[in-house]
Amino acid sequence: MVNETSELAVAADRRTKERPGPLIARTAVLGQQNLNPFGDLHTLQHLSAMFARSMRGVFEPLLRRELRVWAEPLVVQRFADYRAERPEALTAWLPMMMTPSPGKALLIADGKFVLELLDLFFGGNGEAPHPIPSEFSPAAEAMIARLGGMLAPPLRAAWEPLARIDFTPGHPESNPAMLASFDADDAAIVTRFGISAGGAKPTFLDLLYPVAALKPHAPQLTGKVVSRSGDADPAWRNSLTRAAMAVRFPVRSVLDEPVISLARLMELQPGDVIPISFGADVPVMVGNDRLGLGTVGTANGRAAIKLTQLAFKDEGDFE
């Protein structure tokens, strides 16, 4: 899991090597190929933020802790430059087939983080072996593929406002040279996600999109951010309101709750009287919530309670 450290170290620990700045601050240089044909990529940044929010539901059960997950600014760079930026340590490289887009995304996780997840999965405390091995065991590779399978549905849901893309995890590799679908000169959009528990040292998970794989979605990526919200259909809203208003709730009143000893309880016989006492007003309950107070009486020959005070003053009290 995530090791404890001071909050000052959290902001400083991104990578040991300097990373290129945000896309909006980068300019093209004459004579060089433009790596980013999509402009400022605000739409993809918004999509990454939505995916980061849904990642909490994946990692909190795995890490057994409440987490903070965020998306860092996007960067476009050559795959070779990205590999050179990575530290020389055990790393999981998991291809994610994009269907129907022509290409694969790439999920990258630190090997130590993968081994911590594996230890937690088998009931441990989330401790990676020391020293870190040079390659993954079959169980660790299965854990990487499992993680990709767990992240695929929320990733598809995040993309849905723009395009319907299914993500399918492939075979994980510990050596990026074994990734046949990624050439060193290929341009890729790097999305980085931070995962932190409280003031603990963050862990980073990277997701790379090849620029070539996203070109079919250029109109959506260069357009405005698509919102999920919209005006509800009036007929549907009216039907929902009628259905909600027809829900039935049990209403009860507790006159008194007398207390007797166990000895007295065991001596009770048919015909015995248990005295009770209550004031002028008795509580009226709906489920476990108090609706208000009322006075006991009769109505149409039946016992009844006349409400004298309501606990809920307005609709906001029900929220």
CYANA upper distance limits for C-alpha pairs under 8 A (distance plus 0.5 A):
  1 MET  CA     63 LEU  CA      7.07
  1 MET  CA    113 PHE  CA      7.22
  1 MET  CA    116 GLU  CA      5.91
  1 MET  CA    117 LEU  CA      7.48
  1 MET  CA    125 ASN  CA      8.48
  1 MET  CA    126 GLY  CA      5.51
  1 MET  CA    127 GLU  CA      7.12
  2 VAL  CA    196 SER  CA      7.64
  2 VAL  CA    197 ALA  CA      7.65
  2 VAL  CA    200 ALA  CA      6.60
  2 VAL  CA    201 LYS  CA      6.49
  2 VAL  CA    202 PRO  CA      7.19
  2 VAL  CA    203 THR  CA      7.43
  3 ASN  CA    200 ALA  CA      6.35
  3 ASN  CA    201 LYS  CA      6.26
  4 GLU  CA    199 GLY  CA      7.41
  4 GLU  CA    200 ALA  CA      4.83
  4 GLU  CA    201 LYS  CA      6.38
  5 THR  CA      9 ALA  CA      7.26
  5 THR  CA     10 VAL  CA      8.19
  5 THR  CA    199 GLY  CA      7.22
  5 THR  CA    200 ALA  CA      5.85
  5 THR  CA    201 LYS  CA      6.16
  6 SER  CA     10 VAL  CA      7.48
  6 SER  CA    199 GLY  CA      6.98
  6 SER  CA    200 ALA  CA      7.67
  6 SER  CA    201 LYS  CA      8.24
  7 GLU  CA     11 ALA  CA      7.65
  7 GLU  CA    199 GLY  CA      5.96
  7 GLU  CA    200 ALA  CA      7.89
  7 GLU  CA    201 LYS  CA      8.41
  8 LEU  CA     12 ALA  CA      7.35
  9 ALA  CA     13 ASP  CA      6.42
  9 ALA  CA    201 LYS  CA      7.68
 10 VAL  CA     14 ARG  CA      8.46
 10 VAL  CA    199 GLY  CA      8.04
 10 VAL  CA    200 ALA  CA      7.91
 10 VAL  CA    201 LYS  CA      6.06
 10 VAL  CA    202 PRO  CA      6.94
 13 ASP  CA    201 LYS  CA      8.35
 13 ASP  CA    202 PRO  CA      8.30
 14 ARG  CA    204 PHE  CA      8.41
 15 ARG  CA     19 ARG  CA      8.04
 15 ARG  CA     86 ARG  CA      8.48
 16 THR  CA     87 PRO  CA      7.92
 17 LYS  CA     85 GLU  CA      6.66
 17 LYS  CA     86 ARG  CA      8.47
 18 GLU  CA     85 GLU  CA      8.38
 19 ARG  CA     85 GLU  CA      8.02
 20 PRO  CA     75 VAL  CA      7.32
 21 GLY  CA     25 ALA  CA      7.16
 21 GLY  CA     26 ARG  CA      7.67
 21 GLY  CA     75 VAL  CA      7.52
 22 PRO  CA     26 ARG  CA      7.47
 22 PRO  CA     73 PRO  CA      6.22
 22 PRO  CA     74 LEU  CA      6.55
 22 PRO  CA     75 VAL  CA      6.36
 23 LEU  CA     40 ASP  CA      6.89
 23 LEU  CA     41 LEU  CA      8.41
 23 LEU  CA     73 PRO  CA      8.35
 23 LEU  CA     74 LEU  CA      7.00
 23 LEU  CA     75 VAL  CA      6.32
 23 LEU  CA     76 VAL  CA      7.58
 24 ILE  CA     40 ASP  CA      6.27
 28 ALA  CA     32 GLN  CA      7.96
 28 ALA  CA     34 ASN  CA      6.97
 35 LEU  CA     76 VAL  CA      7.10
 35 LEU  CA     77 GLN  CA      7.29
 35 LEU  CA     78 ARG  CA      8.18
 35 LEU  CA    187 ALA  CA      6.21
 35 LEU  CA    188 ALA  CA      8.44
 35 LEU  CA    211 VAL  CA      8.36
 36 ASN  CA     76 VAL  CA      6.91
 36 ASN  CA    187 ALA  CA      8.33
 36 ASN  CA    211 VAL  CA      7.87
 38 PHE  CA    218 ALA  CA      6.91
 38 PHE  CA    221 LEU  CA      7.19
 38 PHE  CA    222 THR  CA      6.31
 39 GLY  CA    222 THR  CA      7.09
 40 ASP  CA    222 THR  CA      8.33
 41 LEU  CA     45 GLN  CA      6.81
 41 LEU  CA    221 LEU  CA      6.95
 41 LEU  CA    222 THR  CA      7.16
 42 HIS  CA     46 HIS  CA      6.68
 42 HIS  CA    221 LEU  CA      8.47
 42 HIS  CA    225 VAL  CA      8.04
 43 THR  CA     47 LEU  CA      6.74
 43 THR  CA    221 LEU  CA      6.17
 43 THR  CA    222 THR  CA      7.66
 43 THR  CA    223 GLY  CA      7.84
 43 THR  CA    224 LYS  CA      7.13
 43 THR  CA    225 VAL  CA      5.56
 43 THR  CA    226 VAL  CA      8.44
 44 LEU  CA     48 SER  CA      6.64
 44 LEU  CA    221 LEU  CA      6.94
 45 GLN  CA     49 ALA  CA      6.82
 45 GLN  CA     71 ALA  CA      8.43
 45 GLN  CA     73 PRO  CA      7.60
 45 GLN  CA     74 LEU  CA      7.14
 46 HIS  CA     50 MET  CA      6.96
 46 HIS  CA    225 VAL  CA      7.81
 47 LEU  CA     51 PHE  CA      6.80
 47 LEU  CA    158 ALA  CA      6.39
 47 LEU  CA    159 TRP  CA      7.14
 48 SER  CA     52 ALA  CA      6.59
 48 SER  CA     71 ALA  CA      6.59
 48 SER  CA    158 ALA  CA      8.09
 48 SER  CA    191 THR  CA      7.70
 49 ALA  CA     53 ARG  CA      6.99
 49 ALA  CA     70 TRP  CA      7.24
 49 ALA  CA     71 ALA  CA      5.93
 50 MET  CA     54 SER  CA      7.13
 50 MET  CA    158 ALA  CA      6.52
 51 PHE  CA     55 MET  CA      6.72
 51 PHE  CA    154 PRO  CA      6.99
 51 PHE  CA    155 LEU  CA      6.48
 51 PHE  CA    158 ALA  CA      5.97
 52 ALA  CA     56 ARG  CA      7.65
 52 ALA  CA     69 VAL  CA      6.25
 52 ALA  CA     70 TRP  CA      5.91
 52 ALA  CA     71 ALA  CA      6.39
 52 ALA  CA    193 PHE  CA      7.27
 53 ARG  CA     69 VAL  CA      7.05
 53 ARG  CA     70 TRP  CA      7.69
 54 SER  CA     58 VAL  CA      7.82
 54 SER  CA    154 PRO  CA      6.66
 55 MET  CA     59 PHE  CA      6.83
 55 MET  CA     69 VAL  CA      7.56
 55 MET  CA    151 LEU  CA      7.73
 55 MET  CA    154 PRO  CA      7.81
 56 ARG  CA     60 GLU  CA      6.16
 56 ARG  CA     67 LEU  CA      6.99
 56 ARG  CA     68 ARG  CA      7.74
 56 ARG  CA     69 VAL  CA      6.86
 57 GLY  CA     61 PRO  CA      7.58
 58 VAL  CA     62 LEU  CA      7.48
 58 VAL  CA    150 MET  CA      7.24
 58 VAL  CA    151 LEU  CA      7.54
 59 PHE  CA     63 LEU  CA      6.38
 59 PHE  CA     64 ARG  CA      8.49
 59 PHE  CA     67 LEU  CA      8.32
 60 GLU  CA     64 ARG  CA      5.90
 60 GLU  CA     65 ARG  CA      5.95
 60 GLU  CA     66 GLU  CA      6.34
 60 GLU  CA     67 LEU  CA      6.75
 61 PRO  CA     65 ARG  CA      7.79
 62 LEU  CA    117 LEU  CA      7.30
 62 LEU  CA    120 LEU  CA      7.60
 62 LEU  CA    121 PHE  CA      7.63
 63 LEU  CA    117 LEU  CA      7.55
 63 LEU  CA    120 LEU  CA      7.60
 63 LEU  CA    126 GLY  CA      8.25
 65 ARG  CA    197 ALA  CA      7.30
 66 GLU  CA    197 ALA  CA      6.69
 66 GLU  CA    198 GLY  CA      8.33
 67 LEU  CA    195 ILE  CA      7.23
 67 LEU  CA    196 SER  CA      6.12
 67 LEU  CA    197 ALA  CA      5.10
 67 LEU  CA    198 GLY  CA      7.49
 68 ARG  CA    194 GLY  CA      8.41
 68 ARG  CA    195 ILE  CA      6.39
 68 ARG  CA    196 SER  CA      5.76
 68 ARG  CA    197 ALA  CA      6.62
 68 ARG  CA    198 GLY  CA      7.91
 69 VAL  CA    193 PHE  CA      7.32
 69 VAL  CA    194 GLY  CA      6.01
 69 VAL  CA    195 ILE  CA      5.21
 69 VAL  CA    196 SER  CA      7.04
 70 TRP  CA    193 PHE  CA      6.09
 70 TRP  CA    194 GLY  CA      5.83
 70 TRP  CA    195 ILE  CA      7.45
 71 ALA  CA    191 THR  CA      7.74
 71 ALA  CA    192 ARG  CA      6.44
 71 ALA  CA    193 PHE  CA      5.07
 71 ALA  CA    194 GLY  CA      6.94
 72 GLU  CA    191 THR  CA      7.41
 72 GLU  CA    192 ARG  CA      5.92
 72 GLU  CA    193 PHE  CA      6.53
 72 GLU  CA    194 GLY  CA      7.84
 73 PRO  CA    191 THR  CA      7.72
 73 PRO  CA    192 ARG  CA      7.99
 74 LEU  CA    189 ILE  CA      7.34
 74 LEU  CA    190 VAL  CA      6.35
 74 LEU  CA    191 THR  CA      5.80
 74 LEU  CA    192 ARG  CA      7.82
 75 VAL  CA    189 ILE  CA      6.29
 75 VAL  CA    190 VAL  CA      5.68
 75 VAL  CA    191 THR  CA      7.45
 76 VAL  CA    187 ALA  CA      7.31
 76 VAL  CA    188 ALA  CA      6.14
 76 VAL  CA    189 ILE  CA      4.99
 76 VAL  CA    190 VAL  CA      6.52
 77 GLN  CA     81 ASP  CA      7.02
 77 GLN  CA     82 TYR  CA      7.19
 77 GLN  CA    187 ALA  CA      6.07
 77 GLN  CA    188 ALA  CA      6.22
 77 GLN  CA    189 ILE  CA      7.24
 77 GLN  CA    190 VAL  CA      8.01
 78 ARG  CA     82 TYR  CA      6.90
 78 ARG  CA    184 ALA  CA      7.27
 78 ARG  CA    185 ASP  CA      6.04
 78 ARG  CA    186 ASP  CA      6.04
 78 ARG  CA    187 ALA  CA      4.94
 78 ARG  CA    188 ALA  CA      6.60
 79 PHE  CA     83 ARG  CA      6.73
 79 PHE  CA    182 PHE  CA      7.92
 79 PHE  CA    183 ASP  CA      7.50
 79 PHE  CA    184 ALA  CA      5.62
 79 PHE  CA    185 ASP  CA      6.64
 79 PHE  CA    186 ASP  CA      6.17
 79 PHE  CA    187 ALA  CA      6.57
 79 PHE  CA    188 ALA  CA      6.80
 80 ALA  CA     84 ALA  CA      6.74
 80 ALA  CA    183 ASP  CA      8.40
 80 ALA  CA    184 ALA  CA      5.00
 80 ALA  CA    185 ASP  CA      6.87
 80 ALA  CA    186 ASP  CA      8.46
 81 ASP  CA     85 GLU  CA      6.76
 82 TYR  CA     86 ARG  CA      7.05
 83 ARG  CA    176 PRO  CA      8.42
 89 ALA  CA    110 ASP  CA      8.30
 89 ALA  CA    111 GLY  CA      7.92
 90 LEU  CA    110 ASP  CA      7.11
 90 LEU  CA    111 GLY  CA      5.29
 90 LEU  CA    112 LYS  CA      7.81
 90 LEU  CA    132 ILE  CA      7.99
 90 LEU  CA    133 PRO  CA      7.95
 90 LEU  CA    134 SER  CA      6.64
 90 LEU  CA    135 GLU  CA      7.18
 90 LEU  CA    174 SER  CA      7.13
 91 THR  CA    108 ILE  CA      7.53
 91 THR  CA    109 ALA  CA      6.44
 91 THR  CA    110 ASP  CA      5.21
 91 THR  CA    111 GLY  CA      5.00
 91 THR  CA    112 LYS  CA      8.49
 91 THR  CA    174 SER  CA      6.07
 91 THR  CA    175 ASN  CA      8.26
 92 ALA  CA    107 LEU  CA      8.35
 92 ALA  CA    108 ILE  CA      6.04
 92 ALA  CA    109 ALA  CA      5.67
 92 ALA  CA    110 ASP  CA      6.71
 92 ALA  CA    111 GLY  CA      6.33
 92 ALA  CA    114 VAL  CA      8.26
 92 ALA  CA    144 ILE  CA      7.77
 92 ALA  CA    172 PRO  CA      6.96
 92 ALA  CA    173 GLU  CA      6.49
 92 ALA  CA    174 SER  CA      5.68
 93 TRP  CA    106 LEU  CA      7.19
 93 TRP  CA    107 LEU  CA      6.45
 93 TRP  CA    108 ILE  CA      5.35
 93 TRP  CA    109 ALA  CA      7.46
 93 TRP  CA    172 PRO  CA      6.02
 93 TRP  CA    173 GLU  CA      5.59
 93 TRP  CA    174 SER  CA      6.54
 93 TRP  CA    175 ASN  CA      7.96
 93 TRP  CA    176 PRO  CA      7.09
 94 LEU  CA    106 LEU  CA      6.12
 94 LEU  CA    107 LEU  CA      5.48
 94 LEU  CA    108 ILE  CA      6.83
 94 LEU  CA    144 ILE  CA      7.87
 94 LEU  CA    145 ALA  CA      7.90
 94 LEU  CA    148 GLY  CA      7.96
 94 LEU  CA    169 PRO  CA      7.27
 94 LEU  CA    170 GLY  CA      6.96
 94 LEU  CA    171 HIS  CA      6.89
 94 LEU  CA    172 PRO  CA      4.88
 94 LEU  CA    173 GLU  CA      6.91
 95 PRO  CA    104 LYS  CA      6.59
 95 PRO  CA    105 ALA  CA      6.36
 95 PRO  CA    106 LEU  CA      5.06
 95 PRO  CA    107 LEU  CA      6.80
 95 PRO  CA    169 PRO  CA      6.45
 95 PRO  CA    170 GLY  CA      5.80
 95 PRO  CA    171 HIS  CA      7.34
 95 PRO  CA    172 PRO  CA      7.31
 96 MET  CA    104 LYS  CA      5.79
 96 MET  CA    105 ALA  CA      5.38
 96 MET  CA    106 LEU  CA      6.17
 96 MET  CA    107 LEU  CA      7.49
 96 MET  CA    148 GLY  CA      8.11
 96 MET  CA    167 PHE  CA      6.11
 96 MET  CA    168 THR  CA      5.67
 96 MET  CA    169 PRO  CA      4.92
 96 MET  CA    170 GLY  CA      6.44
 97 MET  CA    103 GLY  CA      7.10
 97 MET  CA    104 LYS  CA      4.95
 97 MET  CA    105 ALA  CA      6.87
 97 MET  CA    166 ASP  CA      8.19
 97 MET  CA    167 PHE  CA      5.87
 97 MET  CA    168 THR  CA      5.43
 97 MET  CA    169 PRO  CA      6.75
 97 MET  CA    170 GLY  CA      7.43
 98 MET  CA    102 PRO  CA      7.41
 98 MET  CA    103 GLY  CA      6.42
 98 MET  CA    104 LYS  CA      5.74
 98 MET  CA    105 ALA  CA      7.17
 98 MET  CA    165 ILE  CA      6.69
 98 MET  CA    166 ASP  CA      6.19
 98 MET  CA    167 PHE  CA      5.46
 98 MET  CA    168 THR  CA      7.34
 99 THR  CA    165 ILE  CA      5.97
 99 THR  CA    166 ASP  CA      5.57
 99 THR  CA    167 PHE  CA      7.10
100 PRO  CA    165 ILE  CA      6.90
100 PRO  CA    166 ASP  CA      7.86
101 SER  CA    165 ILE  CA      7.61
101 SER  CA    213 ALA  CA      6.46
101 SER  CA    214 LEU  CA      7.84
101 SER  CA    216 PRO  CA      7.86
102 PRO  CA    212 ALA  CA      8.41
102 PRO  CA    213 ALA  CA      5.88
103 GLY  CA    181 SER  CA      8.34
103 GLY  CA    210 PRO  CA      7.80
103 GLY  CA    212 ALA  CA      8.00
103 GLY  CA    213 ALA  CA      5.43
104 LYS  CA    181 SER  CA      7.97
104 LYS  CA    209 TYR  CA      7.80
104 LYS  CA    210 PRO  CA      7.71
104 LYS  CA    213 ALA  CA      7.63
105 ALA  CA    207 LEU  CA      7.45
105 ALA  CA    208 LEU  CA      6.03
105 ALA  CA    209 TYR  CA      5.30
105 ALA  CA    210 PRO  CA      7.02
106 LEU  CA    207 LEU  CA      6.09
106 LEU  CA    208 LEU  CA      5.44
106 LEU  CA    209 TYR  CA      7.21
107 LEU  CA    148 GLY  CA      8.11
107 LEU  CA    205 LEU  CA      7.98
107 LEU  CA    206 ASP  CA      6.38
107 LEU  CA    207 LEU  CA      5.14
107 LEU  CA    208 LEU  CA      7.01
108 ILE  CA    205 LEU  CA      6.55
108 ILE  CA    206 ASP  CA      5.55
108 ILE  CA    207 LEU  CA      6.78
109 ALA  CA    113 PHE  CA      7.51
109 ALA  CA    114 VAL  CA      7.51
109 ALA  CA    204 PHE  CA      7.68
109 ALA  CA    205 LEU  CA      5.68
109 ALA  CA    206 ASP  CA      7.13
110 ASP  CA    114 VAL  CA      7.05
110 ASP  CA    204 PHE  CA      8.21
110 ASP  CA    205 LEU  CA      8.04
111 GLY  CA    115 LEU  CA      6.73
112 LYS  CA    116 GLU  CA      6.71
112 LYS  CA    128 ALA  CA      6.55
112 LYS  CA    132 ILE  CA      7.43
113 PHE  CA    117 LEU  CA      6.78
113 PHE  CA    128 ALA  CA      8.20
113 PHE  CA    203 THR  CA      7.97
114 VAL  CA    118 LEU  CA      6.72
114 VAL  CA    140 ALA  CA      7.55
114 VAL  CA    143 MET  CA      7.84
114 VAL  CA    144 ILE  CA      7.38
115 LEU  CA    119 ASP  CA      6.72
115 LEU  CA    126 GLY  CA      8.43
115 LEU  CA    127 GLU  CA      8.02
115 LEU  CA    128 ALA  CA      5.69
115 LEU  CA    129 PRO  CA      8.04
115 LEU  CA    140 ALA  CA      7.19
116 GLU  CA    120 LEU  CA      6.81
116 GLU  CA    126 GLY  CA      5.00
116 GLU  CA    127 GLU  CA      5.65
116 GLU  CA    128 ALA  CA      5.37
117 LEU  CA    121 PHE  CA      6.56
117 LEU  CA    126 GLY  CA      6.72
117 LEU  CA    143 MET  CA      8.30
118 LEU  CA    122 PHE  CA      6.99
118 LEU  CA    126 GLY  CA      8.06
118 LEU  CA    139 ALA  CA      8.33
118 LEU  CA    140 ALA  CA      6.97
118 LEU  CA    143 MET  CA      6.86
119 ASP  CA    123 GLY  CA      7.02
119 ASP  CA    124 GLY  CA      5.46
119 ASP  CA    125 ASN  CA      7.22
119 ASP  CA    126 GLY  CA      5.58
119 ASP  CA    127 GLU  CA      6.79
119 ASP  CA    128 ALA  CA      7.51
120 LEU  CA    124 GLY  CA      5.23
120 LEU  CA    125 ASN  CA      6.28
120 LEU  CA    126 GLY  CA      5.19
120 LEU  CA    127 GLU  CA      8.34
128 ALA  CA    132 ILE  CA      7.70
129 PRO  CA    133 PRO  CA      8.15
135 GLU  CA    174 SER  CA      6.93
136 PHE  CA    140 ALA  CA      6.05
136 PHE  CA    141 GLU  CA      6.65
136 PHE  CA    174 SER  CA      7.59
137 SER  CA    141 GLU  CA      6.78
138 PRO  CA    142 ALA  CA      6.68
139 ALA  CA    143 MET  CA      6.75
140 ALA  CA    144 ILE  CA      6.80
141 GLU  CA    145 ALA  CA      6.82
141 GLU  CA    172 PRO  CA      6.77
142 ALA  CA    146 ARG  CA      6.54
143 MET  CA    147 LEU  CA      6.61
144 ILE  CA    148 GLY  CA      6.82
144 ILE  CA    172 PRO  CA      7.27
145 ALA  CA    149 GLY  CA      6.73
145 ALA  CA    169 PRO  CA      6.72
145 ALA  CA    170 GLY  CA      7.67
145 ALA  CA    171 HIS  CA      7.57
145 ALA  CA    172 PRO  CA      7.25
146 ARG  CA    150 MET  CA      6.74
147 LEU  CA    151 LEU  CA      6.74
148 GLY  CA    152 ALA  CA      6.57
148 GLY  CA    168 THR  CA      8.23
148 GLY  CA    169 PRO  CA      6.01
149 GLY  CA    153 PRO  CA      8.07
149 GLY  CA    168 THR  CA      7.47
149 GLY  CA    169 PRO  CA      6.65
150 MET  CA    154 PRO  CA      8.46
151 LEU  CA    155 LEU  CA      6.62
152 ALA  CA    156 ARG  CA      6.59
152 ALA  CA    166 ASP  CA      8.01
152 ALA  CA    167 PHE  CA      5.88
152 ALA  CA    168 THR  CA      7.22
152 ALA  CA    169 PRO  CA      8.26
153 PRO  CA    157 ALA  CA      6.71
153 PRO  CA    167 PHE  CA      8.23
154 PRO  CA    158 ALA  CA      6.61
155 LEU  CA    159 TRP  CA      6.86
155 LEU  CA    167 PHE  CA      8.07
156 ARG  CA    160 GLU  CA      6.61
156 ARG  CA    164 ARG  CA      7.64
156 ARG  CA    165 ILE  CA      6.46
156 ARG  CA    166 ASP  CA      6.31
156 ARG  CA    167 PHE  CA      7.20
157 ALA  CA    161 PRO  CA      8.44
159 TRP  CA    163 ALA  CA      6.32
159 TRP  CA    164 ARG  CA      7.16
159 TRP  CA    165 ILE  CA      7.34
160 GLU  CA    164 ARG  CA      5.66
160 GLU  CA    165 ILE  CA      7.75
161 PRO  CA    226 VAL  CA      6.53
161 PRO  CA    227 SER  CA      7.83
161 PRO  CA    228 ARG  CA      7.40
162 LEU  CA    220 GLN  CA      6.47
162 LEU  CA    221 LEU  CA      8.19
162 LEU  CA    226 VAL  CA      7.46
163 ALA  CA    217 HIS  CA      7.90
163 ALA  CA    220 GLN  CA      8.43
173 GLU  CA    178 MET  CA      7.45
173 GLU  CA    179 LEU  CA      8.02
175 ASN  CA    179 LEU  CA      8.28
182 PHE  CA    186 ASP  CA      7.22
186 ASP  CA    210 PRO  CA      7.61
186 ASP  CA    211 VAL  CA      8.29
187 ALA  CA    210 PRO  CA      6.58
187 ALA  CA    211 VAL  CA      6.18
187 ALA  CA    212 ALA  CA      8.28
188 ALA  CA    208 LEU  CA      6.54
188 ALA  CA    209 TYR  CA      5.89
188 ALA  CA    210 PRO  CA      4.73
188 ALA  CA    211 VAL  CA      5.66
189 ILE  CA    208 LEU  CA      6.07
189 ILE  CA    209 TYR  CA      5.58
189 ILE  CA    210 PRO  CA      6.77
189 ILE  CA    211 VAL  CA      6.95
190 VAL  CA    206 ASP  CA      7.30
190 VAL  CA    207 LEU  CA      6.55
190 VAL  CA    208 LEU  CA      5.17
190 VAL  CA    209 TYR  CA      7.14
191 THR  CA    206 ASP  CA      6.25
191 THR  CA    207 LEU  CA      5.69
191 THR  CA    208 LEU  CA      6.68
192 ARG  CA    204 PHE  CA      7.15
192 ARG  CA    205 LEU  CA      6.35
192 ARG  CA    206 ASP  CA      4.96
192 ARG  CA    207 LEU  CA      6.86
193 PHE  CA    204 PHE  CA      6.05
193 PHE  CA    205 LEU  CA      5.69
193 PHE  CA    206 ASP  CA      6.71
194 GLY  CA    202 PRO  CA      6.60
194 GLY  CA    203 THR  CA      6.29
194 GLY  CA    204 PHE  CA      5.15
194 GLY  CA    205 LEU  CA      7.05
195 ILE  CA    202 PRO  CA      5.82
195 ILE  CA    203 THR  CA      5.64
195 ILE  CA    204 PHE  CA      6.67
195 ILE  CA    205 LEU  CA      8.30
196 SER  CA    200 ALA  CA      6.51
196 SER  CA    201 LYS  CA      6.94
196 SER  CA    202 PRO  CA      4.92
196 SER  CA    203 THR  CA      6.93
197 ALA  CA    201 LYS  CA      8.34
197 ALA  CA    202 PRO  CA      7.99
209 TYR  CA    213 ALA  CA      7.55
209 TYR  CA    214 LEU  CA      7.74
210 PRO  CA    214 LEU  CA      7.25
211 VAL  CA    215 LYS  CA      6.87
214 LEU  CA    218 ALA  CA      7.11
217 HIS  CA    221 LEU  CA      6.75
218 ALA  CA    222 THR  CA      6.45
219 PRO  CA    223 GLY  CA      6.57
220 GLN  CA    224 LYS  CA      8.11
232 ALA  CA    236 TRP  CA      7.81
232 ALA  CA    237 ARG  CA      7.13
233 ASP  CA    237 ARG  CA      6.65
234 PRO  CA    238 ASN  CA      6.59
235 ALA  CA    239 SER  CA      6.70
236 TRP  CA    240 LEU  CA      6.61
237 ARG  CA    241 THR  CA      6.62
238 ASN  CA    242 ARG  CA      6.70
239 SER  CA    243 ALA  CA      6.66
240 LEU  CA    244 ALA  CA      6.59
241 THR  CA    245 MET  CA      6.59
242 ARG  CA    246 ALA  CA      6.79
243 ALA  CA    247 VAL  CA      7.34
249 PHE  CA    286 VAL  CA      7.16
249 PHE  CA    287 GLY  CA      7.76
250 PRO  CA    286 VAL  CA      6.49
250 PRO  CA    287 GLY  CA      6.88
251 VAL  CA    284 VAL  CA      7.62
251 VAL  CA    285 MET  CA      6.24
251 VAL  CA    286 VAL  CA      5.28
251 VAL  CA    287 GLY  CA      7.47
252 ARG  CA    284 VAL  CA      6.39
252 ARG  CA    285 MET  CA      5.80
252 ARG  CA    286 VAL  CA      7.12
253 SER  CA    282 VAL  CA      7.46
253 SER  CA    283 PRO  CA      6.32
253 SER  CA    284 VAL  CA      5.04
253 SER  CA    285 MET  CA      6.42
254 VAL  CA    282 VAL  CA      7.33
254 VAL  CA    283 PRO  CA      6.82
254 VAL  CA    284 VAL  CA      7.62
254 VAL  CA    285 MET  CA      8.50
255 LEU  CA    277 SER  CA      8.28
255 LEU  CA    278 PHE  CA      6.60
255 LEU  CA    282 VAL  CA      6.49
255 LEU  CA    283 PRO  CA      8.10
256 ASP  CA    276 ILE  CA      6.63
256 ASP  CA    277 SER  CA      6.90
256 ASP  CA    278 PHE  CA      6.56
257 GLU  CA    276 ILE  CA      8.12
258 PRO  CA    274 ILE  CA      8.46
258 PRO  CA    275 PRO  CA      8.27
258 PRO  CA    276 ILE  CA      6.80
260 ILE  CA    264 ARG  CA      6.90
260 ILE  CA    265 LEU  CA      7.12
261 SER  CA    265 LEU  CA      6.65
262 LEU  CA    266 MET  CA      6.69
263 ALA  CA    267 GLU  CA      6.95
264 ARG  CA    268 LEU  CA      7.00
268 LEU  CA    272 ASP  CA      6.89
278 PHE  CA    282 VAL  CA      7.66
280 ALA  CA    295 THR  CA      6.48
280 ALA  CA    296 VAL  CA      8.18
281 ASP  CA    293 LEU  CA      6.27
281 ASP  CA    294 GLY  CA      5.59
281 ASP  CA    295 THR  CA      5.41
281 ASP  CA    296 VAL  CA      7.95
281 ASP  CA    308 THR  CA      8.36
282 VAL  CA    293 LEU  CA      5.96
282 VAL  CA    294 GLY  CA      5.94
282 VAL  CA    295 THR  CA      6.87
282 VAL  CA    296 VAL  CA      8.02
283 PRO  CA    290 ARG  CA      7.35
283 PRO  CA    291 LEU  CA      8.20
283 PRO  CA    292 GLY  CA      6.51
283 PRO  CA    293 LEU  CA      5.12
283 PRO  CA    294 GLY  CA      6.97
284 VAL  CA    290 ARG  CA      6.51
284 VAL  CA    291 LEU  CA      6.06
284 VAL  CA    292 GLY  CA      5.90
284 VAL  CA    293 LEU  CA      6.06
284 VAL  CA    294 GLY  CA      7.14
285 MET  CA    289 ASP  CA      6.16
285 MET  CA    290 ARG  CA      4.95
285 MET  CA    291 LEU  CA      5.74
285 MET  CA    292 GLY  CA      7.71
286 VAL  CA    290 ARG  CA      6.65
286 VAL  CA    291 LEU  CA      6.50
290 ARG  CA    311 ALA  CA      7.16
291 LEU  CA    310 LEU  CA      6.40
291 LEU  CA    311 ALA  CA      5.93
291 LEU  CA    312 PHE  CA      7.35
292 GLY  CA    307 LEU  CA      7.64
292 GLY  CA    308 THR  CA      8.09
292 GLY  CA    309 GLN  CA      5.76
292 GLY  CA    310 LEU  CA      4.60
292 GLY  CA    311 ALA  CA      5.19
292 GLY  CA    312 PHE  CA      8.19
293 LEU  CA    307 LEU  CA      6.37
293 LEU  CA    308 THR  CA      6.22
293 LEU  CA    309 GLN  CA      5.58
293 LEU  CA    310 LEU  CA      7.04
293 LEU  CA    311 ALA  CA      8.42
294 GLY  CA    305 ILE  CA      6.12
294 GLY  CA    306 LYS  CA      5.56
294 GLY  CA    307 LEU  CA      4.56
294 GLY  CA    308 THR  CA      5.45
294 GLY  CA    309 GLN  CA      7.26
295 THR  CA    305 ILE  CA      5.80
295 THR  CA    306 LYS  CA      5.62
295 THR  CA    307 LEU  CA      7.02
295 THR  CA    308 THR  CA      7.40
296 VAL  CA    303 ALA  CA      7.98
296 VAL  CA    304 ALA  CA      6.53
296 VAL  CA    305 ILE  CA      5.06
296 VAL  CA    306 LYS  CA      7.07
297 GLY  CA    303 ALA  CA      6.42
297 GLY  CA    304 ALA  CA      5.80
297 GLY  CA    305 ILE  CA      6.31
297 GLY  CA    306 LYS  CA      7.73
298 THR  CA    302 ARG  CA      5.80
298 THR  CA    303 ALA  CA      4.89
298 THR  CA    304 ALA  CA      5.41
298 THR  CA    305 ILE  CA      7.89
299 ALA  CA    303 ALA  CA      6.89
299 ALA  CA    304 ALA  CA      6.43
312 PHE  CA    317 ASP  CA      6.37
312 PHE  CA    318 PHE  CA      7.90
313 LYS  CA    317 ASP  CA      7.28
314 ASP  CA    318 PHE  CA      8.27
315 GLU  CA    319 GLU  CA      8.01
